[in-house]
Every structure is written in C-alpha cells, then in structure tokens.
Amino acid sequence: MSTSYNLPSGIKRVQVPLFAVGALLFAILLIGLFIDRAQFFHSYLFGFTFWLGLAVGSLALLMLQHLVNGGWGFVIRRVLEAATRTLPLLAVFFLPILVGAKWIYPWMHHERMGTPALAEKAAKYLNLPFFTIRAAIYFAVWIGLAFLLSRWSAQQDRNADPLLKKRMGLLSGPGMVLLIITVTFASIDWYMSITPEWSSTIYGFIFVAAWALSALAFVVAVMALLTGEEPLKQVVAPLHFQDLGKLLLALVMLWAYFAFSQFLIIWSGNLPEEIHWYLPRLHDGWGAIVLTVVTLHFGLPFLLLLSRSLKRNPRRLVMVAGLILVMRLVDLFWMIAPSFTEEHLRVSWMDVLAPLAFGGLWLGAFLWELGKHPLIPINDPQLESVLEQVHANH
C-alpha cells in the first residue's frame, strides 16, 4: 500500500514544546516540596492519578476493541496503544508516592489507628513493604499486557500474520479480567486507604468506569485532531465518531450508575462508619462541586450525546469529550482532596500545577509513542472492510 499513515509532521513537532513546558511546570511544582511537603505529595497524587487513568483506561479500551473487532476500535487502536506504552513512565512517576507515603497515608503512623482492628489491618495489609509489592504487581500486569498487545500489533504491520490478530483477542479476554481486578485493588490501596477506617465495595468499580471514560474522551479529542488532515482524513468516517459517541454515552451512564449506587447504599444505611466519608464532601464548597459534577459530568453530556448528528460531527463531539475530561479532573479532586482535610473547600496552587506538569510530560511521551508506528494497522484484515465502509458512507 503506497499510502503513508505516519503521524503528520506538524503534530510531531509539538512533542518538544510539550516536554519543555511539562519540565518547567514540574520544576516549579518541586518548590512546593520545600514550602508544604504534605500538600506537595497530596497534589502530586492527584495529578499523577488523572494521567494514569488515561493510560490504564486506554488499555481497557484496547482489549475491548480486540474482543469486539468493531470498526470504531480499529481506527483508534494506534492511539490506544501509544497511550498504554506510557505506563513505564508512569511507573517511574509512582516512585515519589512511595517516598512521600508518610505524608499521604495515615496507616503509615500506627498510633493514629484508633481501634485494634484498624491497627491489625495496618500491620498485616496496610504497610509500606506489602503496599510496594502490590503496586509493583499492578504495574507489571498493566505494562505486560500493553507490551504484548503493542508488540504483536507491530509484528502484524511487518508480516501480516493472521494468527497475531487471534492471539491479541485471546489475550484480551483474561487480560480484561486482570485489569479490572488490579484497578480495583489499586484504587483501594492508593485512594480508599487514605481514609483507612472507611470502605466501599463499589469504590473500585467507580475507578474502572472513570478511567475508561476519561481515556475514551481523550481518544475522541485526539481522533478529532488527527482526522482534520491526512492520512486519517480518508479513513475515519462520521460513522466511526457516531460509534465512539455511543460508547462515550454508555460509559457516562456506567460511571454515574456506580457513583450514585455507592452514595445511595451508604446514605440509606446511614451508618456512622460509612457516612463520614460523604459528610465533608456534601457541605460548603464541596457541595457545590457535587452539583457541578452531577450537571456537567452526567446531565449535560447525557443529553448532548443522545443527538445522532452531534455524535457524527467530530468538532461538536470533541467539545463534549473536552467537558468530560475537565469534569473528570474536578470529580477526582472531589474524591481525593477532602480525605486530607475536612475543612471547607480549599484549592492549593499545587493542585492546579500538578495536573498541568504531568500533562505536559505525559502528552509529550504519548505523541512520541504515537509517531513510532503507522496511525492505522496497515496489514490488519479489517483495513479493507473499514475502507469500504468509509467509501460507502461518503
């Protein structure tokens, strides 16, 4: 095939400025380490988590598309693969969280564990050595899955072996189960344990849905950018964006279902050991954030994504995707920040800077990975049928 599906040079040139901006913002963020060490690590965890969600959520979507083999998954596969290949970088970014664990997690200080049950929990499960081992397992599973799927996909570009497609599908089934389990336990370890006396059986599923949703919103934004020019202009059709919009709507509803179910079950039970997690999050400025999230994270995207014409229009769909990404950041802040303080809403300059610093470095790494391979799996058996669909749609 004579057509080139390489990343456009104009987009590729953005890598260096992104790295430079990210490095500069990160250097400024490090000043906070000497001003308020606890706040630095709280903000660091917040910023790290948002971008980790894009990578891990992309891995979930990558395995989903290998299982269903839809045209929508075919056109976004290389974007998903590039996002998952940033996981080794994110594993390195996780190391400072281990260093700053005593400023993040109360269970690092056994004297703060108020009951014998909590003290025993801290001794057997919530301790730094075991915490580190579990984190290593989570990243090993994610990086291993991403490595194999990307490697086989690249091999398919070179030799068009039909067995590779089957191999990717066979791995994705059990891989999806492993990912859900590891994300669930990672969310318990890294975020729920900030309030060790509180627990929720739905908490992990909220993160699974939220990370998949944020990843899909990011993919929609990237695809809208890439399809504005060659080579994807002739490959990605409105029907693909329509399918992505349908999946976006489904994930918005799934996230809302999990989040509301947790609230409803805990609120109706009204048990002191459960309800205290929500109490600070529903008062003062935190309550205003709840209303904002309900309206702009669920209500408005839900109504807009019901429109068929909007889903088929990349310029309009990307606006909904951008809104979802912003609200994912707001919702994540609402979930994490009140665990560190039960005071009224307070946003530190480090809370603003951390996601931006991580974003510059992560996006630079993402574009670097995206430029390594053609934007379309050029020897995949699906390519011909996707191109036929596009021509028929036009």
C-alpha positions in Angstrom: 0.0 0.0 0.0 1.5 3.3 -1.1 -0.5 5.5 1.3 1.5 6.8 4.2 -0.2 6.5 7.6 2.6 8.2 9.6 1.9 10.9 12.2 1.7 14.3 10.5 4.9 16.3 10.9 3.0 19.3 12.3 1.7 17.3 15.2 5.0 15.6 15.8 6.7 18.9 16.2 4.6 19.7 19.3 6.4 17.0 21.3 9.4 19.1 22.3 7.4 22.2 23.4 5.2 19.8 25.5 8.2 18.2 27.2 9.7 21.7 27.8 6.5 23.1 29.3 6.0 20.0 31.4 9.5 20.0 32.7 9.3 23.8 33.6 6.0 23.3 35.4 7.4 20.3 37.2 10.4 22.3 38.4 8.1 25.0 39.7 6.0 22.3 41.4 9.1 21.0 43.2 9.3 24.3 45.0 6.2 23.2 46.9 8.2 20.3 48.3 10.1 22.9 50.5 7.1 25.1 51.3 4.5 22.5 52.3 5.7 18.9 52.0 2.3 17.3 52.8 0.4 19.4 50.3 3.1 18.7 47.7 2.5 14.9 47.9 -1.3 15.3 48.1 -1.2 17.4 44.9 1.3 15.0 43.3 -1.0 12.0 43.9 -3.9 14.0 42.4 -2.1 15.0 39.3 -0.5 11.6 38.8 -3.8 9.8 39.1 -5.5 11.7 36.4 -2.9 10.9 33.7 -2.5 7.3 35.0 -6.3 6.9 34.4 -5.8 7.8 30.7 -3.2 5.2 30.2 -4.9 2.4 32.1 -8.3 3.3 30.7 -6.7 3.1 27.2 -5.5 -0.4 28.0 -9.1 -1.4 28.9 -10.4 0.1 25.6 -7.6 -1.6 23.6 -8.6 -5.0 24.9 -12.3 -4.3 24.4 -11.7 -3.4 20.8 -9.7 -6.6 20.3 -12.7 -8.6 21.7 -15.4 -6.9 19.7 -13.5 -6.1 16.5 -15.6 -3.1 15.6 -14.6 -0.5 13.0 -14.5 2.1 15.8 -11.9 0.1 17.6 -9.8 -0.4 14.5 -9.4 3.3 13.8 -8.4 4.2 17.4 -6.1 1.2 18.0 -2.9 3.0 17.5 -3.9 5.9 19.7 -4.8 3.5 22.5 -1.5 1.5 22.0 0.5 4.8 22.2 -1.3 5.7 25.5 -0.6 2.3 27.0 3.1 2.5 26.2 3.4 5.4 28.6 2.8 3.1 31.5 6.6 2.5 32.2 7.0 6.3 32.5 4.0 6.4 34.9 5.6 3.6 36.9 8.6 5.8 37.5 6.3 8.7 38.4 4.8 6.5 41.1 8.1 6.2 43.0 7.8 9.6 44.7 4.4 8.4 46.1 6.3 5.6 47.9 8.8 8.1 49.2 6.1 10.5 50.4 3.7 7.8 51.7 4.0 9.0 55.3 2.6 12.4 54.3 -0.3 10.8 52.4 -1.4 7.7 54.3 -2.5 7.7 57.9 -1.7 4.0 58.2 1.9 4.8 58.0 1.5 6.1 61.6 0.2 3.2 63.6 -0.5 5.5 66.6 -3.3 7.1 64.5 -5.1 3.9 64.0 -7.9 4.3 66.6 -9.1 0.7 67.1 -7.3 -2.6 67.5 -9.0 -3.8 64.2 -7.5 -0.9 62.3 -4.1 -1.4 63.9 -4.2 -5.0 62.9 -5.3 -4.0 59.4 -2.3 -1.7 59.2 0.1 -4.3 60.4 -1.0 -7.1 58.0 -2.1 -5.3 54.9 -1.5 -1.6 55.0 2.2 -1.4 55.5 4.8 0.0 53.1 6.6 -3.2 52.1 3.4 -5.0 51.1 2.0 -1.8 49.6 5.0 -1.5 47.4 4.9 -5.2 46.3 1.2 -4.8 45.4 1.9 -1.7 43.4 4.7 -3.5 41.5 2.3 -6.3 40.7 -0.3 -3.8 39.3 2.2 -2.1 37.1 3.7 -5.4 36.0 0.3 -6.6 34.8 -0.6 -3.4 33.0 2.8 -3.0 31.4 2.9 -6.7 30.5 -0.5 -6.6 28.7 0.4 -3.3 27.0 3.8 -4.6 25.8 2.4 -7.8 24.3 -0.5 -6.2 22.5 1.7 -3.4 21.1 4.4 -5.9 20.1 2.0 -8.2 18.3 0.3 -5.3 16.6 3.7 -4.0 15.3 4.6 -7.5 14.1 1.3 -7.6 12.2 2.4 -4.4 10.4 5.5 -6.2 9.2 4.4 -9.7 8.2 0.5 -9.7 8.1 0.4 -12.9 10.1 -3.4 -13.6 10.7 -2.6 -15.6 13.8 -1.4 -12.4 15.5 -5.0 -10.9 15.4 -6.3 -14.1 17.0 -3.5 -14.0 19.6 -4.4 -10.4 20.6 -8.1 -11.4 21.0 -7.2 -14.5 23.1 -5.1 -12.4 25.5 -7.7 -9.6 25.8 -10.3 -11.8 27.5 -8.4 -12.8 30.6 -6.4 -9.5 30.3 -9.6 -7.6 30.8 -10.4 -9.6 34.0 -6.9 -9.0 35.3 -7.2 -5.3 34.6 -10.5 -4.9 36.5 -9.1 -6.8 39.5 -5.8 -4.8 39.6 -7.5 -1.4 39.1 -10.0 -2.3 41.9 -7.2 -3.2 44.3 -5.0 -0.3 43.2 -7.9 2.2 43.9 -8.4 0.6 47.4 -4.6 0.8 48.1 -3.9 4.2 46.7 -7.1 6.2 47.4 -9.5 4.4 49.7 -6.7 3.7 52.3 -6.3 7.5 52.7 -9.3 7.0 55.0 -8.5 3.5 56.3 -11.5 3.3 58.6 -13.9 3.6 55.7 -14.7 1.1 53.0 -17.0 0.6 50.0 -17.4 -2.4 47.7 -18.2 -0.2 44.7 -15.3 2.1 45.1 -13.0 0.1 42.8 -15.7 -0.1 40.0 -16.1 3.7 40.1 -12.4 4.0 39.2 -12.7 1.3 36.5 -15.5 3.2 34.8 -14.0 6.6 35.4 -10.6 5.7 33.9 -12.2 4.1 30.8 -14.4 7.1 30.4 -11.6 9.6 30.6 -9.5 7.5 28.2 -12.3 7.4 25.6 -12.9 11.2 25.9 -9.2 11.7 25.4 -9.2 9.4 22.3 -12.1 11.2 20.8 -10.2 14.5 21.2 -7.1 13.0 19.6 -9.1 11.5 16.7 -10.9 14.8 16.0 -7.5 16.4 15.7 -5.9 13.7 13.5 -8.9 13.4 11.2 -8.7 17.1 10.3 -5.8 16.3 7.9 -4.2 13.4 6.0 -3.7 10.5 6.4 -6.7 9.7 8.6 -9.0 12.2 6.8 -9.8 9.5 4.2 -10.0 6.6 6.7 -12.1 7.8 9.7 -15.7 8.5 8.8 -18.6 10.1 10.7 -20.0 6.6 11.4 -16.8 5.9 13.5 -17.4 9.0 15.6 -21.0 8.0 16.0 -19.9 4.7 17.4 -17.4 6.4 19.7 -20.1 8.8 20.8 -22.4 5.8 21.7 -19.7 4.2 23.7 -19.0 7.6 25.4 -22.6 7.8 26.4 -22.6 4.3 27.7 -19.5 4.9 29.9 -21.0 8.2 31.2 -24.1 6.2 32.3 -22.0 3.4 33.8 -19.8 5.8 35.8 -23.0 7.6 37.0 -24.6 4.3 38.0 -21.6 3.2 40.1 -21.1 6.6 41.7 -24.8 7.0 42.6 -25.2 3.4 43.7 -22.4 3.9 46.3 -24.0 7.1 47.5 -27.5 5.6 47.7 -26.4 2.4 49.6 -24.3 4.3 52.1 -26.8 7.1 52.6 -29.8 4.7 53.1 -27.7 2.6 55.6 -26.8 5.8 57.5 -24.1 4.0 59.5 -21.6 6.3 61.2 -18.5 4.4 60.0 -19.7 4.7 56.4 -21.5 8.0 56.1 -18.5 10.1 57.4 -16.8 9.8 54.0 -19.6 11.8 52.4 -20.3 14.3 55.1 -17.4 16.7 54.4 -17.9 16.2 50.6 -21.5 17.5 50.7 -21.1 20.7 52.7 -19.8 24.2 51.9 -17.8 24.4 48.6 -17.6 20.7 48.3 -21.4 20.5 47.9 -21.2 23.0 45.1 -18.7 20.7 43.3 -21.2 17.8 43.7 -23.9 19.8 41.9 -21.4 20.8 39.2 -20.3 17.2 38.6 -23.9 16.0 38.5 -24.9 18.7 36.0 -21.8 18.9 33.8 -20.3 15.4 34.2 -23.6 13.5 33.8 -26.7 15.6 32.9 -25.4 17.8 30.1 -23.2 15.1 28.4 -26.1 12.6 28.7 -28.5 15.0 26.9 -26.0 16.0 24.2 -24.8 12.5 23.4 -28.4 11.5 22.7 -28.1 13.5 19.5 -27.1 11.5 16.5 -26.0 14.5 14.5 -23.7 15.6 17.3 -22.1 12.2 17.6 -21.3 12.2 13.9 -19.7 15.6 14.0 -16.1 15.5 15.3 -16.0 19.2 16.1 -19.1 19.1 18.2 -18.3 15.7 19.8 -14.8 16.8 20.8 -16.4 19.7 22.8 -18.4 17.1 24.8 -15.3 15.0 25.3 -13.3 18.0 26.5 -16.1 18.8 29.0 -16.0 15.2 30.3 -12.2 15.4 30.7 -12.4 18.6 32.7 -15.1 17.2 34.9 -13.2 14.0 35.4 -10.4 16.2 36.9 -12.9 18.0 39.1 -14.6 14.8 40.2 -11.2 13.2 41.0 -10.2 16.2 43.1 -13.6 15.9 45.0 -12.9 12.2 45.7 -9.3 12.6 46.9 -8.8 16.1 48.4 -11.4 16.0 51.2 -9.7 12.9 52.6 -6.7 15.1 53.6 -8.8 17.8 55.3 -12.4 18.1 56.4 -12.3 21.9 56.2 -14.1 23.9 53.7 -13.1 23.8 50.0 -9.5 24.9 49.6 -7.5 24.6 46.3 -3.8 24.9 46.5 -1.7 26.3 43.7 0.0 22.9 43.7 -3.4 21.2 43.0 -3.6 23.3 39.8 0.0 22.9 38.8 0.4 19.2 39.3 -2.0 18.0 36.6 -0.6 20.5 34.1 3.0 19.5 34.9 2.2 15.8 34.5 0.1 16.6 31.4 3.0 18.2 29.5 5.3 15.3 30.2 2.7 12.7 29.5 1.4 14.2 26.3 4.9 14.6 25.0 5.6 11.0 25.7 2.3 10.0 24.2 3.0 11.8 20.9 6.5 10.3 20.8 5.0 6.8 21.1 2.2 7.7 18.6 4.8 8.6 16.0 6.6 5.2 16.2 4.1 3.3 14.1 1.6 4.0 11.3 -1.6 5.5 12.6 -3.6 2.6 11.1 -2.8 -1.1 11.4 -1.8 -1.4 7.8 -1.8 -5.2 7.5 -4.8 -5.9 9.6 -7.6 -7.9 7.8 -10.1 -5.3 9.0 -8.5 -2.5 7.0 -10.2 -3.4 3.7 -13.7 -3.6 5.2 -13.1 -0.3 7.1 -12.1 1.5 3.9 -15.2 0.1 2.1 -17.4 1.4 4.9 -15.8 4.8 4.6 -16.3 5.0 0.8 -19.9 3.8 1.2 -20.5 6.4 3.9 -19.2 9.1 1.7 
